[in-house]
Amino acid sequence: MQEKGSISIHTENIFPVIKKFLYSDNEIFLRELVSNAVDASQKIKRLSSLGQFQGELGDLTIDVKFDENAKTITISDRGIGMTAEEIKKYINQIAFSGATEFMEKFKEANDANEIIGRFGLGFYSAFMVADKVEIQSLSHQEGAEPAHWTCDGSTSYEISEGTRTERGTDVILHINEESQEFLNEGRLSEILNKYARFLPIPVRFGTKTESQPDGEDEEGKPKYTSVEVDNIINNTTPAWTKAPSELKDEDYIAFYRELYPYSMDEPLFWIHLNVDYPFNLTGILYFPKVKNEMDIQRNKIQLYSRQVFITDEVKDIVPEFLMLLQGVIDSPDIPLNVSRSFLQADSNVKKINNYITKKVADKLNEIFKADRKNFEQKWNDIALFIKYGMLSDEKFAEKANDFCLLSNIDKESFTLKEYYEKVKDIQVDKDGNIVYLYTNDPSQQDGFIASVKEKGYDVLVLDGQLDNHFVGYLEQKGGEKIQAKRVDADVVDKLIQKEETQTLSLSEEESKKASEIFEKAISRADMKVEVDALNTDGLPVSVTEDEFMRRMKDMAKTGGGMGFYGTLPDNYKVTVNGNHPLIKRILESSEEEGTQLAKQAFDLALLSRGLLKGADLTSFIKRSVGMI
């Protein structure tokens, strides 16, 4: 048998397409060829189970070998094999492993999807690294003759009698000059560990040395001996391929360790994904303890297709707010080797994205209901995920309203509904608004918190990365007529203004004079002085910042689309408590002493807010020593 020919006209431009557009990285060739070997091996298993193949299956282990001197890489399987006619059809015509014909013949198989191969376009990725490719194949069919196919990357090919004596296929790559890096054990091992470590058929890459028990020494201590064993690089049945009922907590944790061997912490909890309609999707997503940016960058979610690693860039497939999660998603319904713009447009991608969102929300709700105390303990570690999801995804927010927690200064936790009920009758102003008071820095705002607590009000702690934005969510979705105010946004009586008002003990003239003294003592354009009637036991001077302006500026800093506000200078209100005894004393003092006392009271107010710094702080200390 000897035949030369030209590959189908459809392939005239296939090689430049493969090299420039189809694959972003030439190391993909090994993924494609090993995947093809897996497909061929799974097909023979399926034929055997259907009674269509009567022979012995034998050892189906796939071998990857390289020869540095001959400059070849060989991928060998004991799968279904091909006749010369099948090679011409499946390779030359770029069919997908004869998937259409195979599916037609065995359509009664319930799980036939798993045997669709990609022995076609993927095969041609070999020409990214090889200037000649050979196939040696022997079909499983009785009486079949071995066939040998060779091609130099042009549209010309040659088929002759093969030398293979066992069922299966060898693909031999003659590596080109630019790709010599792949003729290296470390490089090939790295690629196989990346793409093939969870393939469903064993893949062998040479041997490795292991220590095995070898009796005991004279002192009765165990002895070990070194032995050479097959280097099987993959776990053929990773946790996500099993039913959740088969797995215990320790199995999920062990798989997490397998995925992320360098992670220091165990995951908080996990979600097992398993759906077969309207798309196929399996996987396990873990909620990790996120400590720093490096953890997020290194331990990403991994995308697989039939246990073949595809990428860890899963944007669009996984909702953005869940990108901090870790784990595995496996779906044959996600289009492979295509540009990201195509991925975004694919309907299955959108369905998968929505499904993952729903599944995560349902699982969190289930955990919350089953063990609220445990959920509360883990809240600080998962709050970022949940709040980001609520701010960015309306459907997730609807479900998350039931398990999103608010924590107060006393370390008590409440759902949104529970907190609304807690404060709706107490923290209500004269206009019927329910006012949520919060702190973003309990130690820095302690004086304001103390004043609020004395009134019997509650204070939330909202000090997370997204809480500048989440405050707005609470006002819109947390209940009716909610206003949120930071405890340092105004004096306590103005934060929640009631009908009853204090009477100012100063006359109009005294009030004007007090205002002038403080304006002169402070002499700062960003500080607006206001004399007000407050409790006599309150502070003589308070420095506050308007809630709306401060919130807009904070959101601008975190990229909340409020850029204009970010350019505005800080502006503060200096509230002088006209009913405080110190103000009377200032008015009755000499001009010099009054100014000094006003300056001192103002600096104390700044100090309580952490706003007294540099030369002003030095001056305050000197003045205080002098006054002592």
Secondary structure as UniProt FT lines:
FT   STRAND          2..6
FT   HELIX           9..11
FT   TURN            12..13
FT   HELIX           14..17
FT   HELIX           18..22
FT   TURN            26..27
FT   HELIX           28..49
FT   TURN            50..51
FT   STRAND          62..67
FT   TURN            68..71
FT   STRAND          72..77
FT   HELIX           84..87
FT   HELIX           88..92
FT   TURN            93..94
FT   TURN            97..98
FT   HELIX           99..105
FT   TURN            106..108
FT   TURN            110..111
FT   HELIX           112..115
FT   TURN            119..121
FT   HELIX           122..128
FT   STRAND          130..138
FT   TURN            142..143
FT   STRAND          147..151
FT   STRAND          156..161
FT   STRAND          168..175
FT   HELIX           177..182
FT   HELIX           185..195
FT   TURN            197..198
FT   STRAND          203..216
FT   TURN            218..219
FT   STRAND          222..232
FT   HELIX           239..241
FT   HELIX           244..246
FT   HELIX           249..259
FT   TURN            261..262
FT   STRAND          269..275
FT   STRAND          281..287
FT   HELIX           293..298
FT   STRAND          301..305
FT   TURN            306..307
FT   STRAND          308..311
FT   TURN            316..317
FT   HELIX           320..322
FT   TURN            323..324
FT   STRAND          326..330
FT   TURN            332..333
FT   HELIX           340..345
FT   HELIX           347..370
FT   HELIX           372..392
FT   HELIX           394..400
FT   TURN            401..403
FT   STRAND          405..408
FT   TURN            409..410
FT   STRAND          413..415
FT   HELIX           416..423
FT   TURN            424..426
FT   TURN            430..431
FT   STRAND          434..439
FT   TURN            442..445
FT   HELIX           446..454
FT   TURN            455..456
FT   STRAND          459..461
FT   TURN            465..466
FT   HELIX           467..477
FT   TURN            480..481
FT   STRAND          482..486
FT   TURN            487..488
FT   HELIX           492..495
FT   HELIX           508..522
FT   TURN            525..526
FT   STRAND          527..532
FT   TURN            536..537
FT   STRAND          541..544
FT   HELIX           547..557
FT   TURN            558..559
FT   HELIX           563..566
FT   STRAND          572..577
FT   TURN            578..579
FT   HELIX           581..588
FT   HELIX           591..609
FT   HELIX           614..627
//
